Amino acid sequence: MRLIAALLLALATAAAFAQAPVRVRGTITAVNGDVLSVKTKEGREVQLHLTSDAQVVTAKKTTLAEMGPNAYVGVTSVKDSQGRLVAKEVHSLGPQVPQMHGPWDSTPNSFMTNANIAAHAQASGGNELTLKYKDGEQKILVTKDTEIVTFVPGTRADLKPGETIFSGAKVEGDGKFVAPRVAVSKDGVKPPQ
């Protein structure tokens, strides 16, 4: 009986892992049809399989003014020595991305906030954004060093060795990474990581 319970638990865990999205960040080392070979930021080699209808978008620099009021954005931030959240990156988001605020894995001790810009005001060191999401709000400082990026439609021709990518992939039961969308660098502008 214990053996059966252990097997069922292992299968449930494997199924849950197979459905969990995985963030793939890195540099394309090769392209073979629908498969991108990617060297991740951690130095691993990953084979990223694109779905037949995978969306490709390219990163493009923008400004908060161009994003407009009430823009839906993702902000990667870290706390400064005074405990204020300071934005490393601000990027536009599509409506399918869930609102949230929580720990992020791009750099140590970082946070991700997906929210609408409710207000912005001049503050010491830059502009302070008030971001509102369904469970609350955050005030985050945007400085002159903050990268501000939007995405524009790209094509598979933009997926070339040497370009940087970011993708939320699903891991299938056989361990294959499958991506329905890939953000790729263009003209030196990297997608937020």
Buried (B, 14 or more C-beta within 10 A) or exposed (E): EEEEEEEEEEEEEEEEEBEEEBBBBBBBEEBEEBBBBBBBBEEEEBEBBBEEEBBBBBBBEBEBEEBEEEBBBBBBBBEEEEEBBBBBBBBBBEEEEEBBBEEBEBEEEBBBBBBBBBEBEEBEBBBBBBBBBEEEBBBBBBEEEBBBBBBEEBEBEBBBEEBBBBBBBBBEEEEBBBBBBBBBBBEEBBBBB
